[in-house]
Amino acid sequence: MQLDKTLYVAKAEATGGREGYIRSDDGALDMPLTTPKALGGEGKFGVNPEQLFAAGYAACFIGAMKVVAQRNGKTLNSAAKVNGEVGIGPVGKGFNISVVLNIDVPEMSRGELETLVSAAHEVCPYSNATRNNVDVVLKIV
């Protein structure tokens, strides 16, 4: 899907693959990468691409929920949270990921939250980017 207009471009550089380093152009993201033990790594300190994707999707989804709530004259408070889980595994000759978003918004009824989550899933850029390619489960907790 082509963008109507580019509003922002994030820039980051990775070197060394899963045992390398990542850095954003503004220096805000600046950390080592490491392979988790479950994928054959040594368990050194560092982050991995799946953690970054989980954090990015969770943050983006909360943003989408805020946009949808605002469009409907509501506000999400700071108690709203999304816990992202990203799994990785083989698919044919390659690999793919799966996503579970555990969504908790204590101030909303379950019905209101189901409606909000469904609409946010249509708005969220991560949801749109993964749709029909990555299994995404939205769990209301």
C-alpha positions, 0 to 999 in steps of 0.5 A, spaced: 500 500 500 502 506 497 502 512 502 498 518 500 504 522 504 510 521 508 509 524 515 516 522 518 522 517 516 525 513 521 532 512 520 537 507 523 543 503 521 544 495 523 551 492 523 553 485 524 546 482 524 544 479 530 550 479 534 551 486 532 549 493 533 544 498 532 544 506 532 538 511 530 541 517 526 539 521 532 542 517 537 536 515 541 537 508 539 544 506 540 545 498 543 548 492 542 544 486 538 544 479 541 542 472 539 537 469 544 539 462 547 533 459 544 536 461 537 543 458 539 546 465 542 550 465 548 545 470 552 549 476 552 546 482 554 543 486 548 536 486 544 534 482 538 529 484 532 523 480 535 524 484 542 524 491 538 518 489 533 514 487 539 516 494 543 514 497 536 508 494 535 505 495 542 507 502 542 504 503 535 498 500 537 497 504 543 497 510 539 492 507 534 487 506 540 488 513 542 487 516 535 481 512 534 478 514 541 480 521 540 476 520 533 470 518 538 470 524 543 474 519 548 481 519 551 485 513 554 489 514 560 496 512 562 493 506 565 492 503 558 497 498 556 499 493 550 504 487 552 507 485 545 509 478 544 513 476 537 515 469 536 519 467 530 520 460 527 521 456 520 516 457 514 518 453 508 525 454 507 525 461 511 522 464 517 516 468 519 514 471 525 507 471 529 504 476 534 500 477 540 498 483 543 495 483 550 491 489 551 489 492 557 485 498 558 482 498 565 477 504 565 473 501 559 468 496 559 469 489 555 464 491 549 467 498 548 474 495 548 473 490 543 470 496 539 476 500 540 481 494 539 478 492 532 478 499 529 485 500 532 487 494 528 485 498 522 488 504 523 495 501 526 501 502 521 504 495 524 497 492 523 496 494 516 504 492 514 503 485 517 496 484 515 495 477 511 502 476 512 503 475 519 499 471 524 496 477 529 492 475 535 489 481 539 487 479 546 483 483 551 486 482 558 
